Amino acid sequence: MTQTPNESGTQRWWTERMMWLVVGGPLAVVVASFVTLGLALKYPDPVLDTSARKISAESADVRAMQPAGKARNHAATGGQ
């Protein structure tokens, strides 16, 4: 339902559909960012304690914890 123009021939700003299209998108992003922040603060990721673990040199965990570049190069060469 469109409002009829007032005495000056213009409509009120909140009755313009284009204004809600332009303002609604960024407003939705701001609201979503606060929801994301709230979820991140309420359910934080646990910190993994890797210093307390005793890992042998032959275990699969050692290979999984190698830096990505070394593991990638190792996979490309096929060597030990």
N, C-alpha and C positions, 0 to 999 in steps of 0.2 A: 504494500500500500504506500503510495507516494504522497507526501504532504504537499499541499498547495503552497505556492510561493507566498511569502509575506508581502508587506507593502512595498519594500524596496525591490521586489522581483527576484530575490534569491531564496534558496532553501537553507534551513539550519544545517550546520556542518555534520551533525550526527545522523542526519537522514540520507546523506549521500552514500551510495553503495560503494563507489570507488574508494572513498576514504577508508572504509572498513577493510577493503581488499589490500590497500597499501599499508595500513597500520596493523592489520590482523596477523600477517605473516611474521614480521619481526616480534610482535607481542607473543605469539605462540612459541617462538624460539627462545625468548627470554624465560617464559614460564617453564618450558621443557628443561632449560639449563638449571633452574633452581630445583626442579624435581630430581634431576640427575645428581646435583650436588647433595641434596638430602639423602638420596640412596647411597651415595659414596660415603657419606659421613656415618650413616646408620649401620651399614654392612661393609666395613673395610676388609680388604684382602689380608689374609694372615701373612706374617713375615716368616719366611723359611729360614731355619737355622742350619746352615751348611757347615759351620765350623765344628759342631759337636759330633758330626758323623765321621766314623772311621771307614774309609773306602780303600779297598785294596786296588792295586794297579791293574789287575785282570778283570775287575768287575765291569759290568755294562754301565753302571752309574758313572764311572769315570769318563767313558766315552760320551755319555749324554751331557756331561757338564763341561766338555771342552768348548773353547771359543768357536763360534760359527765358521770363521775362516779356516781354522786348522781342521775342523771336522769336514768341511766342504772339500778342501784340498786332499785330505786323506781319502775321501770317497771317490774323488776323480782319479787318483793315481792307483787305487786298488791295493796299496801296500799296507804294511802294518803301521 
